[in-house]
Amino acid sequence: MATTTKLPKLTKALTVKKSPLQRSPLYHDALVEEKAIPALKKGEVLVRIGAAAFNHRDVWIRKGQYPRIGFGSVFGADGAGTSFCRTVVAAHESNDPLLKKRVFLTPSRGWENHPDAPESNFGILGGVSFPNLGTFAEYVVVEREQVIISPEHLNDVEMSAWPLGGVTAWRAAVVNGLVSAGHNVLITGIGGGVALLALQICLAKGASVYVTSGNPDKIQKAVALGAKGGVNYKDKDWPSQIATLLAKDKNGGGELDVVIDSGGGEIMGQTSKILKQGGRVVCYGMTANPKISFTMREVLKNQRLIGSTMGSHQDLIDATNFLAEHRIVPIISHVFEGLHSAEHGFEVMKRGDQFGKIVVRISPDPDGSPNPKAKL
């Protein structure tokens, strides 16, 4: 029977620290500290984190541009666990079926299964005051119902690249975009974690996918993964270039069914002519401009603009089942070793050099698995 006396009492963790200096621009510190592990309560499990992944919000927290920053809290919304004795190293109940299973943490709280929006106060793990929990740590105590068993085909590094980006991409592409076999889909800003996962999901659904990026190399990599083609959004005529690609596909119908967008701005006007009547633009971010123009032209074509962010616990379960069924492997851009190397991950994220997720391996996989290769 597992008892708390056999459990570790301390964990190293990457914490948010308010900068003591008057830096300009503002950039808070990220420090590795030792923290006490709280005693397990009924319904909780202790997870040894094998790997944790970065999201853009981690940089925004350090820049002071994210709400409810929790100084002293632990960074990270994405984390998967493993150890020599497997992931969940202890549970309050000795007969808990999660005991000694490989799992990953659900990245948010407050949205269980409502089809439209969170049921209550919504929060994302990592670096904030609610919920006060982060994945950049050796050990994490978490509610039993807030972990999901990892698909067998993924190791911890690959699994850590899935939760937040996976549920966001699933809700944008499948729940709101209604992407299905035979659809023509445009995904903007390819190279980021959500956009790449959306690409993989749409391809697995049987859709034809086109992409945009400001980096030609990222477009080539997306085509190598299965995209039909891509264009540079820095070109003023990029919508016309997409139209040309669509016209070349004799079986594609010549129009887009869905646009999955992370930029905002003029995306409706840019794509309206190549988006079918009744087509959908699903926006999960506004990195280019925090406003989208919607005109009578789109109204007359019955085109729809849909806001989409994150997703429910049930969405994540559905998405993970799809991930396992199609044996999708999230794309990994960089893997850094150990919590003390996390600063390198922040720098890569700030520069935007990544193609896929940036991951910190915190403890090794029990089978000694090497760094994963990016593949579908």
N, C-alpha and C positions, 0 to 999 in steps of 0.2 A: 504493500500500500504506500502510495506517495505521501510524504509528509513535508511540511514547510521547513523542518529542521534540516533537510537534505538539500534545500535549494540555495542557490547563490544569494548573498545578501546585498551585493553591490554590482552596479553596471556602469560601464563607461557610456557616455551619451554626448552627442553634438548639440549644444544648447545655444539659444539666442541670447546674446548679451548686448545691452545698450552701450554704444560706443562712448567711452569716457572723453573722447576728443571731439572738438567742434569740426568735424569733417565736412567738407563741401566738395562734392555732393555728399549727402548723408549716406553712410553705409555701416550698419551695425555689425558687430562681431559674431563669429561662429566659433565657439570654443569647446574642446573636448573636456568634459568634467566627469567626475565619479559621483554617482547618485545612489541613494539607498533604493533597494527594490521593495516595494510595499508587500506586506503579507497577503497571500491569496485569500480572497473572500469567496463565499459560495457562488458558483456560476462563473468563476474566472479561471483563466489558464495563463501559464507563463510560457512565452514564446522566445526561443533563442533566435535572434534575427541573423539570417545568413547574408542577406543583401538588402540594400535600400536604394531607391532611385530618386533622382532629382526631378522637380517640376519647376516651371518658370516662377511659380509663386514663392519658392524658396529665395530666389534673388529679389523678388519684390518685397519680401519681408525684410531683407537686409537693407533695402533702399528706403524702408519706411513707407512703402506704397501699398500696404495690405492692411485690411481692417483687423482689429482685435489682436494685434501683435502681443504675444505673451513672453515678456522677458524672463529668462530662466527656464522656459519650456524647451522641449526637444524638437529639432527640425524633422521633417519628413512625413509625407502622407503615404508613400508606397514602401511596403516591406514584406519580405517573405522569409520564412524561417527554416532552418535545418541545423542539425548537429550530428555528432557521432552516434547519438541515441535518438535521432530524429527530432522533429520540430517542437511539438508541444512537450516540454520536458517535465511538466507537472500540472496537475489539475486538482482542484479542491476535492472532487469526488474521484475515488480510486477506480471506479468503473466507467468513467467518462469515455465515450467512444472516440473523442478527439485525442486521447492520450497517445503520445508517440506517433502522431501523424504530421506530415508536412503540410503547412498551411500558409496562407497570406492574409494580411489584415484588410478589412474593409476600410476605405480611405475617408469615410465621412460618417456623420451622425445626423439624425433628424429626418431621414427620407427612407422609409421602409418599402412601401409598395404602391403608393398612390400613383396612378398613371400619368398625372399632369405635373405635379410639383411637390416639394417637401410638405410633410404633414405638420412639422413643428420647427423649432429653431434649428436651422441648418448650419453645420460647421464641418470643415475639412481638417483632418489631422495635420499636426506639424506646425510648430512655431507660433501658435495662437493660444488665447486664453480659453477658448472652447472649440473643440474638446481638448483638454489638457493631456495630450498624448502624441508622441512622435515616434517614427520608425528608425531614426538614425541612432540606434542604441544596441548594445549587445543583447539585452534582455528587455522584454516589454510585458507588463501585466495587462491583460485585455479581457473584456467580456467574452464569454464563450461563444455567444451568438454573433459576435463581430469578427469571427475568423471563418474562412472558407478553405476547404481542402484543395490543395494544389493539384492540377492535372499532372498525371504521371510523366508526360513527355517533356516537361520543363524542369530545369534546375532552378536554384534559388535566384541566381542572377537574372535569368530570363523571366522568372515569375515576378520579381520585384518591378519589372518594367511594364507590368500589365494593369494593376488595379485602377488608378485614377484615370489614366489615359484610355484604358480599355472601356470603362463604363461611359466615359465622355464620347468616345468614338461610336460605341454601340448605340447610345441614345440618339446621337446626331444622324447616323447613317441608317439605322434599322427602325428605331421607335418613331423618330420624327421624319426622317427622309424616306422611309418605306422602300429602301433600295431592295431590288429583287433581280432575278436573272433576266438578262437582256437589256437592262437599263444602261443608259449613258450617264456617267457620273463625273463631275469635275470636283477635284479636291484642291483647294488653294494652299499655298505655303507648305509644300511637301518637304519633309525633313524633320519636322517636329514630331514628338512622340504620338500625339493624338492623330495628326494627319496620316502618319504611317500606319497606325493601327486601323484607321478608317479605310485606308487603301487595302490592307490585308483582309479586312472584313468584307468589303465590297467585292473584291476578287473572289473570295470564297463563296459569296452569294451568287456569283456568275455574272456580275456586271462588267461593262467595259468602262475603264477608269482613265481619265485624263487629269493632268496635274499642272500646277504652276509653281514656280519658285524664282527667286532672284539669283539663284546659283545654278548654272548649267550642269555642273557635276551632279547636283542633287537630282535634277531631272533625269539624267542618264541612269542614275542608281534606281530611281523609281521605275523606269522603263525596264531595267534588268529584273526587277521584282514582279513585273507583269503589267504595268501601266501601258496603255495603248500609245501614249505620247504625252508631251508636255511643252509648255512655252514659258518664256521669261516674262514675269509680270511687270518688269521695268520697261518693256516695249509698249508704246502707246497703243499699238494695234493688236495687243495680245488676244482680245476676244475674236478678232478676225482670223488669227492664226489657229485658234481652237476650232472655229467654224470650218477651216480648211481641213484640219485633221478629221473632223466628224464627216465631212463630205467624202473623204477617201475610204471610209469604212462603208462598204456597200450594204452591209447587214445592220448598220447602226441607226439608220433612220434620219441622220443628219441633224438631230437636235439633242440637247441635254434634257434628261429627266429630273436630275437632282444636282444641286451645287452644295457642297459642304465647305463652309468658309470660316476662316479664322481672322480675317482682316477687317471686315466692315467697310466703311466708306462708301464708295460708289459701286459696290458689287452688284446691286440690282440693275443699275443702268448699264453696267459693263456686260452683263450676261443676258439681259432681257431678250435680245434679238436671237440668241442661240438656245434659249430655254423654251421648251414646248409650252403650249397653253396648258394651264393647270400645273405647271412645273413648280418645284419647291426649292427655295434657297434656305438652307439651315445654317445659321450662324452661331458658332460656339465661342467666339472671341472677337475682339475688335482691336487687333494690334496695329492696324493702319490708321483707323479713325473711329472714335467712339460714337459714330452716328452713321446711319444708313438711310439714303434717300429712297423714298418709295413714291412713285408717281402714278398718274392716271393710266399711263401706258401699261404698267404692270397689272393694274386693276382690270383693264379691258381684256387682258390675256388670262385673267384668273390665276395669275402667278401668286405664290404664297411665300411670305418671309416668316420664318419660324426661329425664335430664340431657343437655344438648347444649351444647357450646361450641366455637367456631371450626370447624375442619374440615381435611381433608387437602389437599395440593397437588392431588390428582386431583379432589377435590370442587370446588376453585376453578376448575379447567379446565372441568369439567362445567357449573358455574354460569355461567361466562363464555360458554360456547357457547350456553347458554339465553338469556343477556342479549343476545347478538348476534342470535340467531334471532328474538327477539321485540322487538328494538330498544328495550329498556327503558332509560330515562334516569334514573339516580339523582337523588333530590330534593336540591337544594342550598338550604340555608337562608341562609348568609352566605358572601360571598367577600371576603377581605381581601387587599390588595396588598402583597407583599414580606414577607420574613422579619421585618423590624422591626415589622410590624403584628401579629405573632402574639399578643401580649399581649391584644389585643382578642378574639381567638378563645377564649383561655382564660377570659376574663370571661363571654362568652356561654355557654360550656359550663358554667361554675360556676352561672350563674343558671338554666339550663335553658330559655332562651328559644327555642331553635332548633326548627324544623320541618324536619328533614333534616340534612344534613352541613354542617359548618363547614370551609371550605377557605381555604388561603393560596395565592394564585397567586405562584409564585416567579420564573418567566420566562414571557413571553407566548407564546401559540400562534403558529405561523409564519404562519397565514392571518389573524391579527388577530381571531379569533373573539370576540364580546362575551361578557359573563357569561351563562351558560346559564339558560334558563327551566325551572322545574320542570315536568315532564310525565312521562307514562308512556312 
